Amino acid sequence: MLKRRNVLGLAAALPVLAAGKALAQDQKKGMDALECIHTRRSIRKYLDKPIPDEVIKQLLEAAMTAPSAYNEQPWRFLVVKDKEKLKAVGSAGPAPAGNAAAAILVCADPSLGKEKDMWPLDCSNATMNILLAANALGLGAVWTASYPVQARLDMYRKMFNIPEKIVPFAFICLGWPEKPGGRENRFKPDRIVYESWS
């Protein structure tokens, strides 16, 4: 009888133990996210090693989960893996493209948004998600600006036949890092104001 009670007691405790384990895993995921944020660095030199299509897809999925005004998602993404095109970009604009394994050009279609001036914020969110996802997957990445530099806007439009209504926002160079970035404390208490600026 005692053995049966012990078994029943253990059976009753299992859901509680499982919930505790799930909570611990959730907490670990949270710490992993913070570690990803704190260790993300702009990486400009890459190994000569291709990035699988599945990894590129993961980056784009991360980009498309970014918040956007009214959930309009006014972004478009151009994936570049052709080495000659990447070298051409590197020669004409952002140098890291020259040795990147791939790149994602984050673009905007401002006509999709209810608020015409919100798309730079939306595309910034999508760009940051790509950078964080790249770090989480072991990739190196660097955000090179296109918008609002007119010469870069014109360059990307010409190189990639981008329609006039689409705005090239950020060219993200990607590759397996030659040297991984490290954690750096950038916290500056003097940049913080509490309650009121006075």
Phi and psi in degrees as a GROMACS rama.xvg file:
@    title "Ramachandran Plot"
@    xaxis  label "Phi"
@    yaxis  label "Psi"
@TYPE xy
-62.5776  -42.057  LEU-2
-62.7201  -40.6246  LYS-3
-63.3953  -41.2327  ARG-4
-63.4891  -40.536  ARG-5
-61.0445  -42.4451  ASN-6
-64.0024  -43.8659  VAL-7
-64.474  -39.3867  LEU-8
-63.5029  -40.6819  GLY-9
-65.9953  -41.1423  LEU-10
-61.8525  -39.39  ALA-11
-68.3565  -31.333  ALA-12
-79.7545  -21.3796  ALA-13
-56.4478  -45.5809  LEU-14
-60.9045  -35.9586  PRO-15
-66.3778  -43.4476  VAL-16
-63.3102  -40.8568  LEU-17
-64.0962  -40.8831  ALA-18
-63.5973  -40.3562  ALA-19
-63.758  -40.4245  GLY-20
-65.5263  -41.3175  LYS-21
-63.2352  -40.5859  ALA-22
-62.867  -43.5116  LEU-23
-61.5808  -39.5351  ALA-24
-66.2979  -40.356  GLN-25
-62.7683  -41.6052  ASP-26
-64.066  -38.6536  GLN-27
-64.0478  -40.9944  LYS-28
-60.2719  -42.0917  LYS-29
-60.1884  -43.8543  GLY-30
-65.1752  -36.9992  MET-31
-61.9668  -39.7821  ASP-32
-63.937  -43.6006  ALA-33
-64.864  -40.2007  LEU-34
-62.2838  -40.1939  GLU-35
-62.2531  -42.3319  CYS-36
-64.4928  -46.2886  ILE-37
-74.0786  -21.9052  HIS-38
-101.923  -1.30585  THR-39
-68.4354  130.68  ARG-40
-136.978  158.287  ARG-41
-78.6572  112.442  SER-42
-106.455  126.05  ILE-43
-115.247  -7.29063  ARG-44
-123.082  133.181  LYS-45
-130.585  155.254  TYR-46
-73.7255  156.082  LEU-47
-83.4958  76.9169  ASP-48
-147.011  127.861  LYS-49
-70.2663  158.665  PRO-50
-104.339  122.036  ILE-51
-61.0127  149.977  PRO-52
-57.2056  -35.5777  ASP-53
-63.2561  -35.7648  GLU-54
-69.5622  -41.448  VAL-55
-59.6002  -41.3091  ILE-56
-61.6093  -40.818  LYS-57
-61.3685  -39.5199  GLN-58
-63.9937  -41.9365  LEU-59
-69.6797  -36.1092  LEU-60
-62.7838  -41.2226  GLU-61
-62.7379  -43.0182  ALA-62
-58.886  -42.4314  ALA-63
-78.7678  -4.28454  MET-64
-93.511  1.16173  THR-65
-67.3091  150.346  ALA-66
-70.9075  148.091  PRO-67
-144.89  153.971  SER-68
-58.7008  127.463  ALA-69
56.802  18.5397  TYR-70
54.3493  35.3738  ASN-71
-78.3944  -22.7293  GLU-72
49.6618  62.7886  GLN-73
-82.3953  28.7653  PRO-74
-100.81  158.421  TRP-75
-137.824  151.792  ARG-76
-130.209  129.535  PHE-77
-110.525  118.058  LEU-78
-94.911  130.195  VAL-79
-122.145  119.992  VAL-80
-122.129  -12.5376  LYS-81
-66.9426  121.687  ASP-82
-63.1192  -36.4756  LYS-83
-66.3073  -40.5534  GLU-84
-65.1909  -41.1784  LYS-85
-64.1564  -40.809  LEU-86
-64.8985  -37.442  LYS-87
-64.3962  -41.1472  ALA-88
-63.8089  -43.4045  VAL-89
-61.4794  -34.3  GLY-90
-75.5973  -35.3483  SER-91
-91.5319  -24.1097  ALA-92
-144.663  -114.495  GLY-93
-68.7496  115.909  PRO-94
-57.2071  -37.3765  ALA-95
-58.4278  -21.9506  PRO-96
-62.0958  -27.916  ALA-97
-61.4542  -30.0771  GLY-98
-118.314  15.3025  ASN-99
-74.7513  151.557  ALA-100
-82.0199  -26.0437  ALA-101
-164.65  171.363  ALA-102
-150.838  154.702  ALA-103
-123.904  121.389  ILE-104
-94.7204  110.085  LEU-105
-81.1546  124.691  VAL-106
-123.396  165.921  CYS-107
-125.222  147.59  ALA-108
-116.359  90.0055  ASP-109
-57.0108  -21.8986  PRO-110
-67.6866  -15.5423  SER-111
-82.1171  -15.1886  LEU-112
-94.7292  144.423  GLY-113
-69.5921  -37.8961  LYS-114
-102.56  112.52  GLU-115
-63.4528  -23.5862  LYS-116
-99.9083  8.25301  ASP-117
-89.0681  -17.5072  MET-118
-59.8037  -33.1629  TRP-119
-62.3323  -33.1445  PRO-120
-68.9122  -43.5022  LEU-121
-62.3045  -45.4426  ASP-122
-69.1299  -30.0276  CYS-123
-63.4475  -42.0335  SER-124
-61.6063  -45.3042  ASN-125
-64.0169  -40.1192  ALA-126
-63.2827  -45.2456  THR-127
-63.4089  -38.3293  MET-128
-61.2232  -39.3044  ASN-129
-63.1861  -44.8632  ILE-130
-61.986  -42.2071  LEU-131
-69.2988  -41.9054  LEU-132
-63.2217  -39.5288  ALA-133
-60.2995  -45.8925  ALA-134
-61.4887  -42.9842  ASN-135
-62.4716  -30.5333  ALA-136
-92.2467  3.75925  LEU-137
87.8785  6.76495  GLY-138
-86.5537  159.233  LEU-139
-101.905  147.228  GLY-140
-151.898  153.944  ALA-141
-143.158  135.819  VAL-142
-86.0629  115.854  TRP-143
-111.224  128.283  THR-144
-74.1879  143.478  ALA-145
-112.973  -67.2196  SER-146
-69.8865  134.834  TYR-147
-104.032  27.4133  PRO-148
-80.0446  110.687  VAL-149
-59.021  -39.2054  GLN-150
-61.9374  -38.8115  ALA-151
-70.7925  -40.3082  ARG-152
-57.1417  -47.288  LEU-153
-64.4591  -40.5793  ASP-154
-61.0068  -48.4184  MET-155
-68.0455  -37.9553  TYR-156
-59.6194  -43.1076  ARG-157
-70.5251  -46.0223  LYS-158
-64.6598  -36.0398  MET-159
-117.201  15.2752  PHE-160
53.4938  45.2952  ASN-161
-81.3032  128.562  ILE-162
-60.1214  154.478  PRO-163
-60.7876  -33.0685  GLU-164
-75.7259  -13.2899  LYS-165
-95.4178  134.05  ILE-166
-107.014  116.002  VAL-167
-68.1734  118.737  PRO-168
-100.354  -52.3089  PHE-169
-148.249  133.141  ALA-170
-102.177  111.486  PHE-171
-100  113.275  ILE-172
-82.3367  139.214  CYS-173
-133.167  146.861  LEU-174
178.732  168.127  GLY-175
-77.007  123.46  TRP-176
-65.7521  139.283  PRO-177
-63.1965  -41.9908  GLU-178
-139.863  121.463  LYS-179
-68.7121  152.813  PRO-180
-76.4119  162.578  GLY-181
-119.158  172.86  GLY-182
-77.2909  138.63  ARG-183
-140.466  133.387  GLU-184
-83.1082  110.631  ASN-185
-111.114  12.0093  ARG-186
-70.5588  126.686  PHE-187
-127.187  99.3846  LYS-188
-57.5528  -28.0506  PRO-189
-70.796  -7.98861  ASP-190
-92.3123  4.94604  ARG-191
-110.857  135.985  ILE-192
-122.47  135.693  VAL-193
-108.492  134.585  TYR-194
69.7757  -52.271  GLU-195
-154.974  143.985  SER-196
-89.7489  89.0472  TRP-197
